[in-house]
Amino acid sequence: MIHYNLHKTFSSPHGGMGPGCGALGVLEYLEKYLPSPRVAYDGEKHSLITKDGSIGKVRSFIGNASIVVRAYMWIMQLGPAGIKEAAVISVLNNQYMMKQIEKIPGVTIWYAEGKRRMEQVRYSWQKLKEDTGVGTEDVTRRLIDFGYEHYWMSHHPWVVPEPFSLEPCESYSKDDIDEFCTVLRQISKEAYENPEFVKNAPYNAPIHNIENPHVDDYEKNCYYLETMGEKKDAI
């Protein structure tokens, strides 16, 4: 199985946390069970086929065709030099953002000392949570009041406590990054001065804070367990 995050490496807008596509390969004896219709090629032309035993259509059975075409056009338009420039700018943006965010009170960066990922950093609000009771879900809801979409936290279960993962990529300017970091710094300041204010966000939205009862249980059972074995048992 192959999965491509087209929304980071290949330019597609996030569109509700990011479109992707993938290819799935199986052994020959499983081929007849694959979803249908499928594209076949006989050496001269392409056609759609359905084999006996197929499980039929599965959701978007033809894949994210429009997103794949968009990514292909982007690659062909930029060419080798353009792709390299985009990669360099993406790494530069990520490194610059990291230097700004690591100065914000309550933020920690989860990597071995002296090591950093170049293209995406896994940040944590663990210290903010310990100091104020304000966690990453509170912060991301408060972002809405500043006109931002919620940020990506992490897949569950959270290996990094109170995570947030930012993806500046190549399309953001220095001004964009500075503005976003300023907002995070402001939310941190609010959390230390009036944590309940942040916890009750968002305020400038048609739907306000929705209770999420699983969070307390998840924190109690998973956030600070010492070993992955214990975490597995708790889950």
Backbone as CSV, one residue per row, in Angstrom:
resi,resn,N_x,N_y,N_z,CA_x,CA_y,CA_z,C_x,C_y,C_z
1,MET,0.848,-1.185,0.000,0.000,0.000,0.000,0.885,1.236,0.000
2,ILE,0.546,2.194,-0.836,1.293,3.450,-0.935,0.328,4.596,-0.701
3,HIS,0.732,5.560,0.112,-0.102,6.737,0.339,0.711,7.988,0.061
4,TYR,0.141,8.899,-0.716,0.794,10.160,-1.027,0.015,11.301,-0.377
5,ASN,0.702,12.093,0.432,0.091,13.297,0.988,0.198,14.407,-0.052
6,LEU,-0.755,14.471,-0.934,-0.692,15.455,-2.019,-0.808,16.887,-1.514
7,HIS,-1.319,17.050,-0.289,-1.522,18.399,0.230,-0.251,18.997,0.801
8,LYS,0.794,18.228,0.959,2.061,18.806,1.429,3.084,18.815,0.295
9,THR,3.460,17.637,-0.148,4.546,17.545,-1.117,4.136,17.980,-2.517
10,PHE,2.849,17.850,-2.855,2.444,18.081,-4.235,1.377,19.157,-4.392
11,SER,1.408,20.146,-3.542,0.759,21.444,-3.773,-0.739,21.548,-3.520
12,SER,-1.490,20.464,-3.439,-2.944,20.586,-3.328,-3.333,21.283,-2.026
13,PRO,-4.330,22.161,-2.077,-4.797,22.820,-0.846,-5.260,21.788,0.169
14,HIS,-5.188,22.165,1.444,-5.536,21.205,2.488,-6.978,20.731,2.371
15,GLY,-7.904,21.637,2.183,-9.285,21.224,1.936,-9.863,20.316,3.001
16,GLY,-9.890,20.756,4.255,-10.434,19.919,5.317,-9.426,18.906,5.815
17,MET,-8.217,19.345,6.009,-7.110,18.582,6.597,-6.324,17.743,5.598
18,GLY,-6.561,17.899,4.321,-5.599,17.370,3.379,-6.039,16.194,2.538
19,PRO,-6.074,16.362,1.190,-6.391,15.238,0.309,-5.159,14.381,0.059
20,GLY,-5.389,13.132,-0.206,-4.290,12.235,-0.542,-4.775,11.202,-1.541
21,CYS,-3.878,10.332,-1.927,-4.255,9.233,-2.797,-3.326,8.069,-2.500
22,GLY,-3.702,6.902,-2.976,-2.851,5.753,-2.700,-3.024,4.672,-3.740
23,ALA,-2.071,3.768,-3.747,-2.134,2.597,-4.623,-2.067,1.354,-3.745
24,LEU,-2.915,0.380,-4.047,-2.970,-0.843,-3.256,-2.690,-2.030,-4.159
25,GLY,-1.716,-2.827,-3.809,-1.383,-4.003,-4.592,-1.669,-5.271,-3.807
26,VAL,-2.134,-6.307,-4.491,-2.432,-7.576,-3.824,-1.819,-8.729,-4.624
27,LEU,-1.723,-9.872,-3.976,-1.281,-11.081,-4.671,-2.349,-11.513,-5.678
28,GLU,-1.927,-12.271,-6.669,-2.808,-12.594,-7.790,-4.108,-13.270,-7.354
29,TYR,-4.049,-14.135,-6.331,-5.249,-14.878,-5.945,-6.304,-13.984,-5.280
30,LEU,-5.923,-12.768,-4.908,-6.873,-11.833,-4.315,-7.429,-10.835,-5.328
31,GLU,-6.898,-10.852,-6.533,-7.253,-9.830,-7.521,-8.750,-9.769,-7.786
32,LYS,-9.402,-10.915,-7.860,-10.821,-10.932,-8.228,-11.715,-10.271,-7.173
33,TYR,-11.191,-10.102,-5.977,-11.998,-9.500,-4.918,-11.861,-7.977,-4.849
34,LEU,-10.961,-7.410,-5.630,-10.719,-5.966,-5.563,-11.977,-5.179,-5.924
35,PRO,-12.102,-3.960,-5.399,-13.261,-3.118,-5.747,-13.348,-2.907,-7.254
36,SER,-14.541,-2.602,-7.718,-14.754,-2.382,-9.146,-15.639,-1.146,-9.336
37,PRO,-15.647,-0.594,-10.562,-14.844,-1.024,-11.707,-13.382,-0.612,-11.560
38,ARG,-12.527,-1.339,-12.266,-11.107,-1.023,-12.276,-10.659,-0.699,-13.697
39,VAL,-9.568,0.019,-13.800,-9.022,0.378,-15.110,-8.110,-0.741,-15.587
40,ALA,-8.341,-1.202,-16.781,-7.493,-2.237,-17.385,-6.887,-1.705,-18.669
41,TYR,-5.735,-2.266,-19.036,-5.044,-1.846,-20.256,-4.621,-3.095,-21.017
42,ASP,-5.055,-3.203,-22.256,-4.770,-4.412,-23.044,-3.600,-4.238,-24.003
43,GLY,-2.839,-3.180,-23.833,-1.710,-2.914,-24.714,-2.023,-1.861,-25.756
44,GLU,-3.322,-1.599,-25.982,-3.734,-0.608,-26.963,-4.663,0.453,-26.380
45,LYS,-5.549,0.049,-25.515,-6.500,1.003,-24.960,-6.831,0.654,-23.510
46,HIS,-7.344,1.665,-22.812,-7.786,1.487,-21.435,-9.289,1.253,-21.406
47,SER,-9.748,0.502,-20.428,-11.176,0.250,-20.271,-11.484,-0.018,-18.799
48,LEU,-12.759,0.033,-18.457,-13.206,-0.287,-17.108,-13.703,-1.730,-17.078
49,ILE,-13.252,-2.485,-16.075,-13.643,-3.886,-15.982,-14.171,-4.196,-14.581
50,THR,-15.010,-5.231,-14.514,-15.494,-5.761,-13.242,-15.341,-7.275,-13.297
51,LYS,-14.704,-7.838,-12.284,-14.494,-9.278,-12.261,-15.454,-9.937,-11.282
52,ASP,-15.834,-11.193,-11.608,-16.678,-11.958,-10.692,-15.975,-12.099,-9.341
53,GLY,-16.728,-11.880,-8.275,-16.134,-11.964,-6.948,-15.772,-10.624,-6.373
54,SER,-15.830,-9.562,-7.203,-15.474,-8.221,-6.715,-16.403,-7.791,-5.596
55,ILE,-15.860,-7.069,-4.647,-16.681,-6.553,-3.550,-17.477,-5.331,-3.990
56,GLY,-17.320,-4.885,-5.228,-18.086,-3.766,-5.757,-17.441,-2.419,-5.478
57,LYS,-18.248,-1.380,-5.591,-17.739,-0.030,-5.396,-17.468,0.241,-3.916
58,VAL,-16.390,0.921,-3.649,-16.051,1.321,-2.285,-15.849,2.826,-2.272
59,ARG,-16.808,3.542,-1.750,-16.758,4.994,-1.616,-16.287,5.631,-2.923
60,SER,-15.202,6.422,-2.894,-14.701,7.079,-4.116,-13.835,6.089,-4.868
61,PHE,-14.481,5.166,-5.545,-13.775,4.007,-6.090,-12.814,4.357,-7.211
62,ILE,-12.968,5.537,-7.839,-12.015,5.918,-8.883,-10.878,6.765,-8.308
63,GLY,-10.876,6.947,-6.997,-9.788,7.695,-6.372,-9.966,9.197,-6.505
64,ASN,-8.985,9.930,-6.020,-9.008,11.395,-6.094,-8.406,11.852,-7.419
65,ALA,-9.113,11.530,-8.508,-8.548,11.763,-9.836,-8.190,13.227,-10.063
66,SER,-9.077,14.147,-9.684,-8.819,15.567,-9.953,-7.598,16.066,-9.181
67,ILE,-7.400,15.565,-7.969,-6.257,15.988,-7.162,-4.955,15.444,-7.736
68,VAL,-5.009,14.233,-8.245,-3.808,13.640,-8.854,-3.415,14.430,-10.103
69,VAL,-4.405,14.798,-10.922,-4.118,15.589,-12.124,-3.537,16.942,-11.737
70,ARG,-4.089,17.569,-10.717,-3.568,18.862,-10.260,-2.094,18.723,-9.836
71,ALA,-1.789,17.689,-9.075,-0.415,17.480,-8.615,0.525,17.240,-9.801
72,TYR,0.059,16.456,-10.768,0.876,16.174,-11.953,1.160,17.452,-12.736
73,MET,0.142,18.276,-12.902,0.325,19.547,-13.621,1.301,20.450,-12.885
74,TRP,1.217,20.468,-11.557,2.122,21.300,-10.744,3.571,20.854,-10.928
75,ILE,3.782,19.549,-10.898,5.138,19.001,-11.077,5.680,19.337,-12.464
76,MET,4.870,19.143,-13.481,5.319,19.387,-14.847,5.564,20.870,-15.090
77,GLN,4.755,21.728,-14.482,4.918,23.160,-14.675,6.200,23.666,-14.025
78,LEU,6.496,23.177,-12.819,7.697,23.637,-12.117,8.975,23.053,-12.715
79,GLY,8.918,21.783,-13.072,10.128,21.149,-13.588,11.127,20.876,-12.477
80,PRO,12.254,20.234,-12.791,13.231,19.865,-11.760,13.728,21.049,-10.940
81,ALA,14.052,22.159,-11.586,14.582,23.319,-10.857,13.522,23.906,-9.924
82,GLY,12.292,23.978,-10.421,11.215,24.530,-9.610,10.877,23.651,-8.415
83,ILE,10.883,22.338,-8.616,10.611,21.411,-7.512,11.693,21.547,-6.435
84,LYS,12.937,21.680,-6.873,14.024,21.851,-5.904,13.854,23.153,-5.127
85,GLU,13.496,24.228,-5.837,13.309,25.516,-5.160,12.170,25.433,-4.139
86,ALA,11.071,24.771,-4.519,9.940,24.620,-3.598,10.357,23.854,-2.348
87,ALA,11.178,22.805,-2.533,11.637,22.013,-1.392,12.529,22.843,-0.472
88,VAL,13.415,23.626,-1.059,14.318,24.460,-0.270,13.529,25.492,0.537
89,ILE,12.552,26.123,-0.097,11.739,27.135,0.588,10.918,26.487,1.703
90,SER,10.407,25.292,1.446,9.622,24.588,2.451,10.446,24.303,3.698
91,VAL,11.659,23.815,3.492,12.549,23.540,4.631,12.894,24.840,5.361
92,LEU,13.178,25.903,4.596,13.500,27.196,5.202,12.331,27.704,6.042
93,ASN,11.112,27.634,5.492,9.934,28.072,6.238,9.757,27.285,7.528
94,ASN,9.961,25.978,7.432,9.802,25.136,8.607,10.826,25.477,9.684
95,GLN,12.065,25.673,9.265,13.118,25.985,10.222,12.899,27.362,10.859
96,TYR,12.448,28.316,10.048,12.177,29.657,10.579,11.022,29.623,11.583
97,MET,9.942,28.920,11.210,8.806,28.824,12.119,9.207,28.148,13.424
98,MET,10.017,27.109,13.341,10.453,26.404,14.544,11.195,27.344,15.491
99,LYS,12.065,28.193,14.934,12.833,29.128,15.766,11.929,30.143,16.450
100,GLN,10.819,30.498,15.801,9.890,31.444,16.413,9.030,30.773,17.480
101,ILE,8.576,29.571,17.200,7.646,28.907,18.117,8.349,28.394,19.371
102,GLU,9.613,27.993,19.246,10.296,27.478,20.432,10.504,28.560,21.497
103,LYS,10.284,29.832,21.123,10.402,30.934,22.095,9.104,31.156,22.873
104,ILE,8.011,30.529,22.442,6.706,30.771,23.054,6.602,30.005,24.372
105,PRO,6.236,30.673,25.461,6.096,29.981,26.742,5.073,28.842,26.657
106,GLY,5.432,27.691,27.199,4.533,26.548,27.209,4.766,25.559,26.092
107,VAL,5.648,25.894,25.141,5.918,25.012,24.001,7.187,24.208,24.240
108,THR,7.134,22.934,23.908,8.336,22.104,23.860,8.388,21.407,22.499
109,ILE,9.580,20.988,22.112,9.778,20.299,20.837,10.287,18.897,21.136
110,TRP,9.585,17.908,20.606,9.856,16.516,20.976,10.808,15.827,20.005
111,TYR,12.084,16.064,20.182,13.087,15.303,19.456,14.308,15.144,20.345
112,ALA,15.118,14.167,20.011,16.355,13.982,20.761,17.190,15.250,20.661
113,GLU,17.948,15.530,21.694,18.731,16.769,21.738,19.644,16.873,20.517
114,GLY,19.584,18.009,19.872,20.434,18.242,18.709,19.873,17.718,17.409
115,LYS,18.697,17.089,17.441,18.115,16.524,16.227,16.796,17.225,15.920
116,ARG,16.567,17.514,14.650,15.337,18.147,14.209,14.933,17.567,12.855
117,ARG,13.630,17.397,12.653,13.156,17.072,11.321,13.132,18.341,10.499
118,MET,13.574,18.256,9.276,13.692,19.459,8.462,12.358,19.973,7.964
119,GLU,11.418,19.063,7.641,10.239,19.503,6.908,9.000,19.661,7.781
120,GLN,8.988,19.080,8.972,7.815,19.197,9.824,8.235,18.890,11.256
121,VAL,7.822,19.741,12.173,8.220,19.586,13.565,7.017,19.149,14.390
122,ARG,7.236,18.234,15.309,6.182,17.826,16.233,6.338,18.622,17.521
123,TYR,5.451,19.592,17.693,5.487,20.440,18.875,4.565,19.886,19.954
124,SER,4.724,20.406,21.171,3.877,19.968,22.275,3.533,21.150,23.179
125,TRP,2.262,21.160,23.641,1.820,22.128,24.650,1.812,21.472,26.035
126,GLN,2.610,20.446,26.226,2.607,19.726,27.504,2.896,20.658,28.683
127,LYS,3.900,21.513,28.543,4.241,22.420,29.642,3.104,23.406,29.907
128,LEU,2.483,23.912,28.832,1.350,24.816,29.003,0.231,24.116,29.764
129,LYS,-0.017,22.855,29.428,-1.055,22.072,30.094,-0.735,21.897,31.575
130,GLU,0.521,21.589,31.872,0.923,21.403,33.269,0.862,22.704,34.054
131,ASP,1.208,23.816,33.399,1.256,25.111,34.086,-0.126,25.739,34.257
132,THR,-0.997,25.562,33.266,-2.252,26.316,33.249,-3.510,25.463,33.145
133,GLY,-3.365,24.206,32.718,-4.532,23.375,32.457,-5.067,23.519,31.047
134,VAL,-4.475,24.417,30.266,-4.880,24.634,28.874,-4.085,23.685,27.979
135,GLY,-4.795,22.857,27.203,-4.140,21.897,26.333,-4.272,22.232,24.870
136,THR,-3.799,21.341,24.046,-3.750,21.614,22.610,-5.138,21.758,21.991
137,GLU,-6.131,21.012,22.491,-7.483,21.148,21.952,-8.072,22.516,22.297
138,ASP,-7.708,23.046,23.451,-8.159,24.392,23.823,-7.516,25.444,22.916
139,VAL,-6.224,25.288,22.672,-5.503,26.254,21.841,-6.050,26.267,20.421
140,THR,-6.279,25.083,19.859,-6.725,25.033,18.466,-8.131,25.598,18.314
141,ARG,-8.974,25.484,19.354,-10.292,26.113,19.293,-10.184,27.635,19.400
142,ARG,-9.250,28.105,20.207,-9.060,29.554,20.342,-8.565,30.161,19.030
143,LEU,-7.820,29.404,18.236,-7.346,29.895,16.940,-8.488,30.376,16.057
144,ILE,-9.653,29.745,16.195,-10.799,30.101,15.362,-11.174,31.567,15.561
145,ASP,-11.008,32.073,16.787,-11.357,33.472,17.066,-10.443,34.454,16.343
146,PHE,-9.293,33.991,15.895,-8.360,34.841,15.157,-8.474,34.630,13.649
147,GLY,-9.477,33.855,13.235,-9.707,33.650,11.812,-8.908,32.522,11.194
148,TYR,-8.345,31.653,12.025,-7.556,30.531,11.506,-8.333,29.231,11.613
149,GLU,-8.047,28.337,10.664,-8.539,26.970,10.773,-7.780,26.271,11.892
150,HIS,-8.418,25.313,12.521,-7.717,24.549,13.555,-6.476,23.889,12.950
151,TYR,-5.442,23.740,13.752,-4.236,23.086,13.245,-4.342,21.570,13.411
152,TRP,-3.452,20.885,12.737,-3.380,19.425,12.857,-2.643,19.075,14.144
153,MET,-3.256,18.220,14.956,-2.618,17.817,16.208,-1.776,16.569,15.983
154,SER,-2.413,15.420,15.898,-1.698,14.171,15.676,-2.721,13.062,15.567
155,HIS,-2.287,11.924,15.050,-3.135,10.742,15.076,-3.225,10.210,16.503
156,HIS,-4.330,9.568,16.826,-4.463,8.900,18.119,-3.934,7.479,18.008
157,PRO,-3.350,6.948,19.083,-3.116,7.608,20.377,-1.943,8.581,20.289
158,TRP,-1.996,9.616,21.093,-0.939,10.619,21.083,0.317,10.074,21.750
159,VAL,1.374,9.895,20.965,2.667,9.504,21.529,3.323,10.718,22.183
160,VAL,3.216,11.863,21.513,3.662,13.135,22.082,2.471,13.761,22.810
161,PRO,2.594,14.090,24.102,1.472,14.686,24.820,1.151,16.088,24.324
162,GLU,-0.135,16.400,24.250,-0.613,17.718,23.828,0.060,18.174,22.527
163,PRO,-0.007,17.374,21.471,0.764,17.666,20.256,0.115,18.701,19.352
164,PHE,0.951,19.370,18.576,0.461,20.130,17.430,1.544,20.112,16.362
165,SER,1.108,19.865,15.129,2.032,19.678,14.016,1.726,20.728,12.950
166,LEU,2.690,21.558,12.666,2.494,22.672,11.735,3.234,22.403,10.431
167,GLU,2.634,22.829,9.315,3.162,22.511,8.001,3.251,23.781,7.155
168,PRO,4.231,24.636,7.377,4.302,25.886,6.623,4.522,25.694,5.126
169,CYS,5.220,24.644,4.725,5.460,24.350,3.308,6.053,25.551,2.559
170,GLU,5.989,25.487,1.227,6.685,26.502,0.423,5.807,27.694,0.080
171,SER,4.512,27.596,0.337,3.592,28.610,-0.178,3.373,29.781,0.778
172,TYR,3.951,29.719,1.984,3.736,30.783,2.959,4.876,31.796,2.938
173,SER,4.504,33.068,3.098,5.514,34.124,3.162,5.988,34.284,4.602
174,LYS,7.043,35.048,4.780,7.543,35.337,6.127,6.472,36.062,6.944
175,ASP,5.744,36.965,6.300,4.674,37.681,7.001,3.589,36.722,7.482
176,ASP,3.243,35.737,6.644,2.243,34.741,7.045,2.697,34.003,8.303
177,ILE,3.942,33.569,8.288,4.471,32.795,9.414,4.555,33.657,10.666
178,ASP,5.029,34.893,10.508,5.132,35.791,11.664,3.759,36.042,12.287
179,GLU,2.752,36.224,11.446,1.397,36.484,11.963,0.881,35.281,12.749
180,PHE,1.062,34.101,12.208,0.573,32.895,12.876,1.291,32.676,14.212
181,CYS,2.597,32.871,14.226,3.366,32.710,15.465,2.941,33.744,16.508
182,THR,2.616,34.953,16.052,2.140,35.993,16.959,0.828,35.586,17.616
183,VAL,-0.052,34.952,16.846,-1.322,34.489,17.394,-1.092,33.401,18.441
184,LEU,-0.217,32.448,18.158,0.080,31.394,19.133,0.689,31.986,20.405
185,ARG,1.548,32.982,20.238,2.150,33.641,21.396,1.077,34.344,22.239
186,GLN,0.100,34.957,21.573,-0.988,35.638,22.267,-1.850,34.635,23.038
187,ILE,-2.136,33.487,22.428,-2.948,32.472,23.110,-2.204,31.927,24.321
188,SER,-0.895,31.739,24.198,-0.096,31.306,25.344,-0.175,32.327,26.473
189,LYS,-0.074,33.607,26.125,-0.159,34.677,27.122,-1.514,34.650,27.827
190,GLU,-2.584,34.462,27.031,-3.924,34.391,27.606,-4.058,33.200,28.558
191,ALA,-3.459,32.077,28.156,-3.562,30.869,28.980,-2.913,31.068,30.350
192,TYR,-1.782,31.744,30.373,-1.098,31.975,31.651,-1.820,33.028,32.495
193,GLU,-2.518,33.957,31.835,-3.194,35.023,32.577,-4.629,34.658,32.954
194,ASN,-5.332,33.943,32.065,-6.733,33.623,32.311,-7.078,32.319,31.588
195,PRO,-6.677,31.178,32.132,-6.850,29.898,31.429,-8.303,29.575,31.095
196,GLU,-9.240,29.952,31.953,-10.642,29.638,31.687,-11.147,30.346,30.435
197,PHE,-10.606,31.516,30.157,-10.988,32.251,28.957,-10.642,31.442,27.713
198,VAL,-9.452,30.858,27.699,-9.032,30.057,26.544,-9.836,28.763,26.473
199,LYS,-10.097,28.166,27.617,-10.818,26.896,27.639,-12.242,27.026,27.107
200,ASN,-12.819,28.198,27.199,-14.193,28.401,26.752,-14.294,28.870,25.302
201,ALA,-13.169,28.999,24.628,-13.165,29.400,23.219,-13.711,28.253,22.355
202,PRO,-14.193,28.550,21.150,-14.180,29.848,20.464,-15.385,30.708,20.826
203,TYR,-15.219,32.008,20.622,-16.280,32.970,20.883,-16.862,33.521,19.587
204,ASN,-16.008,33.689,18.572,-16.450,34.266,17.292,-16.752,33.161,16.291
205,ALA,-17.695,32.291,16.655,-18.046,31.170,15.791,-19.510,30.814,16.029
206,PRO,-20.180,30.276,15.012,-21.591,29.923,15.185,-21.797,28.810,16.207
207,ILE,-20.794,27.942,16.360,-20.841,26.884,17.368,-19.697,27.124,18.338
208,HIS,-20.016,27.178,19.615,-18.994,27.466,20.607,-18.418,26.170,21.178
209,ASN,-17.816,26.258,22.318,-17.113,25.112,22.894,-18.055,23.927,23.089
210,ILE,-17.680,22.793,22.517,-18.456,21.568,22.658,-17.729,20.643,23.622
211,GLU,-18.464,20.146,24.614,-17.833,19.252,25.575,-17.337,17.999,24.873
212,ASN,-16.147,17.546,25.256,-15.519,16.381,24.651,-15.142,15.417,25.773
213,PRO,-16.088,14.614,26.258,-15.851,13.845,27.486,-14.744,12.815,27.385
214,HIS,-14.375,12.394,26.142,-13.339,11.368,26.035,-11.968,11.907,26.419
215,VAL,-11.794,13.239,26.370,-10.465,13.815,26.584,-9.956,13.527,27.990
216,ASP,-10.805,13.723,29.008,-10.355,13.496,30.378,-9.928,12.052,30.595
217,ASP,-10.723,11.110,30.085,-10.360,9.712,30.235,-9.082,9.394,29.478
218,TYR,-8.951,10.006,28.297,-7.758,9.742,27.500,-6.515,10.257,28.209
219,GLU,-6.614,11.465,28.769,-5.482,12.022,29.506,-5.122,11.123,30.674
220,LYS,-6.129,10.674,31.395,-5.900,9.887,32.601,-5.209,8.568,32.276
221,ASN,-5.584,7.977,31.130,-5.102,6.638,30.832,-3.875,6.577,29.935
222,CYS,-3.662,7.634,29.121,-2.668,7.492,28.069,-1.542,8.517,28.067
223,TYR,-1.801,9.759,28.465,-0.833,10.809,28.210,0.514,10.557,28.859
224,TYR,0.501,10.154,30.118,1.743,10.148,30.858,2.167,8.759,31.315
225,LEU,1.646,7.718,30.655,2.080,6.369,30.978,3.518,6.167,30.514
226,GLU,4.250,5.375,31.249,5.689,5.319,31.035,6.109,4.421,29.894
227,THR,5.353,3.401,29.586,5.776,2.486,28.540,4.669,2.288,27.520
228,MET,5.054,1.896,26.303,4.062,1.645,25.266,3.188,0.446,25.638
229,GLY,3.747,-0.530,26.377,2.954,-1.672,26.810,1.826,-1.257,27.724
230,GLU,2.126,-0.369,28.649,1.096,0.138,29.555,0.063,0.938,28.787
231,LYS,0.534,1.701,27.798,-0.386,2.504,26.996,-1.336,1.594,26.227
232,LYS,-0.811,0.506,25.665,-1.639,-0.432,24.928,-2.693,-1.040,25.847
233,ASP,-2.297,-1.429,27.065,-3.243,-2.028,28.003,-4.331,-1.037,28.365
234,ALA,-3.956,0.232,28.565,-4.933,1.249,28.951,-5.939,1.481,27.853
235,ILE,-5.451,1.506,26.597,-6.343,1.748,25.473,-7.303,0.585,25.307
